[in-house]
Structures are given as C-alpha cells and as structure tokens.
Amino acid sequence: MSLFKARDWWSATLGEGEEFDQGCLCVGDVDNSGTEHDKVVVGSYMGILRIFSPHANKTSEGALVEALLLEIQLQNAIIQVEVGKFVSCSELHHLAVLHPRKLSVFSVSGTAGNVEHGDQYQLKLVYEHNLQRTACNMTYGTFGGVTGHHSLCIQSMDGMLMFFEQDSYTFGRFLPGFLLPGPLVYNSRTDSFLTVSSARQLESYKYETLAVATEAESRQDPDLPLKTGGKRLTPDWSFVLGEQALDLCVPSLSHYSSFIFILVTDGTTNLLLGNHTNMLLVYQDVTLKWAAQLPFVPVAIRVANFPEIKGVVISLSSDGHLLCSYMGTDPSFFTTPKVDAREADYEQVDAEMKTLQKFIREATRTQDILAKTDAEEDLIVTAAVSSSMDKPSQALIQDIDGLPVPSVTVQLKVKARCVVQSSKMTVGIQPPLAVTQEKFVLEPMGQSIIF
C-alpha cells in the first residue's frame, strides 16, 4: 500500500457499462454563474451527458444526486466536450459536444426552484453542424486573431481539418501525408495548429497557411498535382519525435514564448501525468516532484476550482469512475502486535470446551420447538413474454431515423400467500431496451394479480 495517495475529496461512479475516453471530460463555468467556479462536464460513448457541481466530502448516493446538475440522453455517442465562447455576439460560455457525424453547441442555464429540489438546469440547442466525415477530435480558439469569441476546428478520421466559425462552416483542409489521426491543439500566441503525424513527428500549421491552401473539397488526394488556384499545404515546421504522442498541450505561461507539452517539456511549470500503473505524477520541468496513487487508470485529467477548494484534480477512468482529489499523504497506523509467549493454560481451555458443549446440547434439544419456515415463498412474481411482436407497435418512440421501433407485450403475474399493503413494482431493463412504464403501484393483495 502506497503512502502517497490522491486524497478523495469527491467521487462518483457514472452509470453501468458506459465507456469514456480522453475527450469526454472538461471543466468550466458552463452555466455562466458569474462566480468563476468550475462545473464538471462528462460525456460518454453511450451518449449520456452529465454536469456536476461537486461538494466536499459528499460521496453518498444522496449527495451524488445533489451534485448532479443535469443528466440527459443524447441520440449519438459523445466523442469530446469543450466549454468556450462559441456563439457570435455573446460573451457567455456555451458547451460544444462532438459526435461522430455532428457538432452541437448548447447553452446551459439554471432556474431557481420554488420547491425543495433546488435549482432546475436546462440544456438548449443553439446550433448544430452535420458533418460529412467521421470526426476524431477537435480544438478551439481565437483563430486568425479574432477576439471575443472562439472558433472550432474538427479533425476527421481521414485527415481533414474542418473549420467552423459559430453557426457557419468556413473551410476544410487535408493534412499532407496523412495515415492516422493524432492529437490536435491550437497555439493562440502563434495562431497555429499542432499535431503529431503518423510519421511520428510534431507538425505546425499556421492558420493563415491553412486559409490560403487549396480547398479540400476540390480534390480528395492532397498529394495530387494542383489543378486550381491555391497553394499546396505543407507544415511551417516539424520536429521528429521518434514515437507516437498520446496528448498535446500548449499552456499560456508567457506572451513572449510558447511551451509545447508532448508528455515532456523544458521550462518552469507543473505537469500532471497519469500512467497505466494507477499513478498520478507531478513534474516540475522534467523533475518528478510528487507521485500519488489513484484507484484506477485515468483516461482524462483536468484541474478545477470549486467554492470550497482550488486546484482540485479531476480524473476520469474508461469505465466511468469520476474522482475529485488533492495531493496528500495517507499514513498507516498499523503496528505489529506483540507476540504472546505465555504457555497455554490447559485447565482453562478444558473448562471453556465443557461450557461450549453444554450450550450445544441445549440448543440441540430446543431446535424442534422453534417454528419452522414454510418452504413455499410468500410472494411469487412470474413473467410471460408474447411470442409475436405487437401490431401495431406500442413503443413510446414510433421510429428512429425512419425505422419503426418494434415492441412486445410482457405479462407479469404477482401471487401473494399473505396480505400485502402499499406494494410497488419497478421494472428494470438494460439499454437499448426500454419499457412503456417502469413503476406500478399495486392494490392490496391477498390473491393473484395479473397486469
């Protein structure tokens, strides 16, 4: 057991059977509360979007519901979530959600509640873009030096960079020599985009260079000779790494120089790194300053500020363990017990044995006097599934993408041997299956009920 552990400040387990990855976590003042306190936004490959406002030392089920501001099921898998100023003529933060074939921008707002349930949060779609290519990841920033709002850049699985300025598509460019998508990040100081190619080298493309290059829509193969106006897209500079990068980061440390993190850096700053041995490593420059044990392998790590504490480390596992922690130690108070070298008192052991045998004999004589439980169960629930589909369908959603949703009738029979008052029944199923009614309030039973 490691002495240095990530101290648990708040944690939650998200759903069952859901999958998460690197882009599924972000933090920010997504509801524009004005307090500059961050909220935790998590999206899953099952399409479930959750927004949390964690509180200190509250990990029970009731506290989890209290911290959960919003949970909504979207129609498509969520690849990445980001918080920024994505709406023109607005200084408010909005939430960008990247799906495999769609980009959606939402506004998150809270309304003060008049009941004990507290504030009510709503997710409203501002605009969306249907993508012609399958997306891999995205980045955002003040492209072209424009201030006051953020633009979005999406990298497709076939190597195309698609640029969006609020609710309009700007242009698209193919990366040269593309094979597999790599990490993508925007450097605001140099107005350039950084990525790691399949040739295992770091490449930089200025926004201006991308803007004047040949239109991606005019030719599918970027290596073909130019037939129209424009310039062939080439990196402004490149640096051979010799291995594939997992992530890129460009922190804003200085207005005069830029630091590019490729899981290693040269400068004066702190770097958080999670590895596959459940460790959270803190580097200053290239020196390891702290190592803390995590309860899982993190796929995404962020730093957030909450009302009770600042600099909380937010980590997310691939199976939905969300942890808010801080650095600290967990000392062990275990001490080796003293060895008792005294010889056994055989007379005392013999007396204890006789006492125990007396108790056993008395219990054996009286065991037939106790009432025996009936072998038949007091409450029996049986289910009968129809062998044919319903015609017409009884599904709540009649169709999905033009395809009808089939349904089948299930008959439940409840049999009680004794009187049962105020009974309720809940039907639980696993997605993608659904039921027309999940909860039933049964009448007082002293006989069989079929519904």
N, C-alpha and C positions, 0 to 999 in steps of 0.2 A: 504494500500500500504506500502510495507516494505521499510525502509530507506536504508538498506544494500542490494545491488543488485550486481550481476555479471555484470560488465561493458562490454558492447558489443564492442569488438574490430574488429571482422569479423564474418559474419554468412552467411549461405546458407540453402536453402531448396532443398533436394535431391529427384527429381522425384515425381511421384504421385502413391499412392497405394503400395509403396515398404515397406518392413519390415526389421528392423535391430535389432541386439541383442548385447550381451556383447562382443563377439569376433570379431565384424565387424569393429572395429576401431583400428588403430595402427599409430604410428608416427616414423619417422626415415629418414635418408639421403638415401632414396631408390634409387635415381638416381646417387649416388656417385659423387655429385657435388664438394666435397672437401672442402666446406665451413662449414661443420658440422651444417648446418641449416636444420631443420627437414621439411619433407613433410607430409601431412596428407593423409593416405590411408583409404578408406572406401569401404567395400563390402556389398552387400545386398542379401537378400534371393531370389531376382529376378535374381541374377547372374550378376549384373552390378558392375563393379569395377571402382572406381574413385580415382584420385590422385590430391591433391590440393597443391598449394603454396600460402597461404593467404597473403594479404597485408592489411595495416592498414586502417580502416575507409572506406572500399570499399565494400558496400553491394548491390549495384545496379546490375541489370541484366548484364550489360556490364562488370562490374568488376568481376562478378562470372565467366563469360567466360574467362576472363583474368587469373584468379587464377586457373582455371581448366587445369591441365597439360595433363591429359589423362582420357578418359572415354571409356570403352569397354564392350560389352555384352559377357559374358562367357556362356557356354552351361548349367552349373549346378549352383545350389544355392551355395552361399558363406557362410560358417559357421564361419571361422576365417581367419584373415590375420596377418602375422608377418613379420618383416624385420630383417634379420640376414645374417651371412656368411654361406650359405647353399651349396656352390659349392666348391669341393675339389681343392686344388692348386690355390685358388683365395682368395685375401683379400677383394674383393668387396662385397658390400651388395646386396642381392637378396631378392625377395619377395616370400614368401611361402603362397599359397592360399589353404585352406582346403575346399573341397567339401564333400558331404555325402559319396561318394564312390570313391573319387580320391584326391590325393595330388599333386599339381602342383607348380613348382618353376620357377619363371620368372626373367628375367633381364630387368630393366627399364633404357633406355638410351635416352638422349636428343641430338638433332642435331640442330645446329644454322641455323635458317631460313634466306633465302635471300629476303623474302617479308615482308610486314608489319604485318603478322600474328605472327611473332616471332618464337621461337624455336619449333621444332617438336619432340614429345616424342613417343617412340615406346615400346611395350611390346613383349618380345621374350621368348618363352618357352625354358627352359634349359633342364629340365627333369620332368617326372611325374610318379606317382605310382598309379596303380589301386588297390583299397582296397577291400579285401574280406568281410569286415564287415563294417556296417554303423558307421561313425565317429561321435563323440560328441564334442571333443575339442582336443587341442594339446598344447605342450610346447616345448621349445628348449633350448639348452645349450651345454657346453663342457662336454658331457657325458664321464665318465671314465678318466677325467683329460686331455683329448686331447686338445691342444691349436691350435689356428689358424683358426679353422672353427667350425661350430655348427652342432649338430645332432638334429633330430626331434623325438618326442615321441607323438603318437596319441592314445587317449583313445576311444575305441569303445563303442557303446551303450550297449553291452553285457559284458563289464568289461574286455576287453583285452587291454593291453598296447603293441602297435606296434612300434618298434624302427627302424629308418631309418638313415643311415649314407650316406649323399649325395644321389647318384643315386642307392644305393643298400639297400635292406631290410636286417636288421641284425637279429632280433629275435622278438618273441611275448610271452607275459606272461599274464595269467589270474589273476586278483586280487581275493584273497580269500574272501568268504562270500559276494560276490557282488550281489546287487539288482538293484540300480540305479546309473548312473554316477554322480560324483561330480566334483568340481573344481580340477584342476591339475596344479602343479607348480614345477619347478626344483630349488633346492638349490645347487648352484655351489660350495659353501665352503665345504659342507659335501658330495657332489656328491650323492645326494639322491633326491627322488621324494616324494612330499607331496600331499595328497588327503584327502577328508573327505568322509567317507563311509556312507552307509545307516544306520549304527548303531549309527550315529551322533558322531563319534569320529575321531580325526585327526590321520592319519597314515603316517608313514615314511618308505620308502623302498630305501635302498642303491642300486646304480646301479650295484655294484658287486654282491649283493644278487639276483637281478633280472637276472643277466647274468648267474649265476650257477644254477638257479632253473630249474625245469622240463620244457621242451619245451611245449608251449601252444598248438602247432599243434598235439602233440601226444595224448592229452586227452581233451575232451570238458569240463568235470566237474572237477574243481580244488580240490573238496573235496573227490574224489575217491582215493583209495589207489594207491601208486606208483607202476607201473609195469616196468618202465625203470629207467635208471640212472638219477641222479639229485636230488635236494632237494625240499621239499615242500616249497612253498612260504609263508612266514609269515612276518608281519611288524617288522622292527627293534625296533620300539617303537610306542606307541599310547597314545593318550590323549583324555579323554572323554569330549566332548563339551556340550552335552545335547540338542543341536539344530543343524539344518542343516545350513551349511555355504553357503553364496552366492558367495564368492570370496576368493582367497588366494593370498598373495603377500609376496615375500622374498626380501627386498631391500638390497643392498650392502652397509652397513653402517660401518662394521668393519671386519677386517681379523681374529679376534680372537673370535667373537661370531656372532650368527645369530639371526635375529628378524623375527618372523613369524606373519604376519598380518592375522587375521581372522575377519576383520572388527573392531578389537580392539587389542591393543598392549601394551607392557610395555617397555619403552625405551625413548630415546630422538630423536624424529623425527617428521615430519609433515605428516599427513594423510588426504587425500581428500576423502570425503564420500558423495554420493548423495542418497537422500531418495525419497519416494513417495509423499512427500509434496512439491516438486519442490525446495528443499533447497540443497545448496552445503555447507557442513560442513567441517571446517578445524580444525583438532585436533593436539595438541602438547602433546605427550604422551597420556594421557587419559583426557586431559583438552580441552574443546571446546574454541578455540581462535577466531574463526570468523564464521559467518553464512551469506551466501549470497543467494538471491532469484534468481532462474533460471526460464526461461519462459516455461519449460517443465520438465518432469521426465526423468532424464538421465539413459540410459542403459549401457553406457561406458564412462569413464573419463580417459583422458591422459594429460600429461604435455609436452609441446614442446617449442623449441627455434626457433625464426624467426629473420631475419635480423634487423627488427625494434624494437623487444622486446623479452625478455627472460622470461621463466616461464609462458607462456600462458596456460590456462586451456582449453583443448579441450573436449567438451561434445557432446554426440550424443543421440537423442531420438529414440524411437522404430519406429516412422513414418518418420524419415529422416531429422530432424532439426539438423544441424551441427552448433555449436557455439564455437567461439574462444573468451574468455573473460579473464578479470583480476579482482582482488579484488578492491573494492572501494565503495564509498557512492553516493547516488543519492538524494541530499537534495530536499525537497519540498518547493517551493517558493509561495505556495498558502496562501493567507491571507483572513480572513473573512471580507467580505465587510461591510462597516458601514451601519447601519440601518437609512434610511431616515424617520425621524419622522414628516416631514412637512405635513400639510394637503393639499389635492388635490385642485388645482385651477379649479373650475368647469367652469368658463368662458373660460379659455384657452382650456380645454378639449372639450367644445361645439364648439369652433371655429375650432379646428382640425377635429372634426367629420364632420362639414359642408364642409370643404375643401376636405376631402376624398370622401364624397358623390358626390361632383361636378366632381371629377376625374372619378368616377364610371359611372356617367350618360354620360359623354363624350365618354368614352370607349365603352359603350353600343351602342351609335349612330353610331360609325365608325367601328364596328366589321364586318358589312356586306360589307364594301368597300374593306377589305383586301382579297387577293387571297386565295381561298380555295384549300387545297391539294387534289390531286386525291386519291381516296380510293384504286386504284389498285397500286400494287408495281411496281417500275421501273425495278427491277431485280428479276427474279424468277429462283431458282435452284431446279430441281426435280431429283430424283434418282429412277431407276428401277433395281431391283435385279433379276437375272435369277432364274428360279425355279429349275434348274438342274445344277449339277456340270459340270465343263469343262472337256471335253475328247478330247485330253489329257490335263493334268493339266498345268496351266500357272504359277505355283508358282516359285519363284526365287530359292528356295531350293527344290529339287526334292524329297528328303527323309530325315527323321530324325530317326536314329537308325534302318534303314531298312524299315520303314513305309512310304508309299507315303504321300505327303502333298497335300490335296485337294485344289481346287480353284474354285471360282465362279465369273462370269462376272457381273459387275455393270455398267449400262449405266446412265450417267449424262447428263441432258438437261438444258442448260442455255438460258433463254429468257430475252431479254432486250427491253424496250419500248423506250429507247433513245440510242444515240450513246455512246459507252463505248470504251475508248482508253487504251492501255497498261494494260490490266487486267490480273491478275494471280489468280489461284485457287490452294489451298492447301487441301489435303485430310488427315484428322487426324483420327486415329483409336487407340484403346486400345490393348495392348499386351494381349494374344499371337497372335492376328490377325496381318497381315501385308499386304501391298499393293505393286504391282509391280512398281507403280510410284506415288510419293507423290505430286509433284508440276506440274502444267500445265500453260503454257503461252498461253493465248487466243488471237486470232486475233481481230482486231477492230470489235465491234458488233453493229449492228443496227437491227439484226434479230436473230432468234433462232439458236443455235449451239448445235449439238449432238456429243458426243465423248465417 
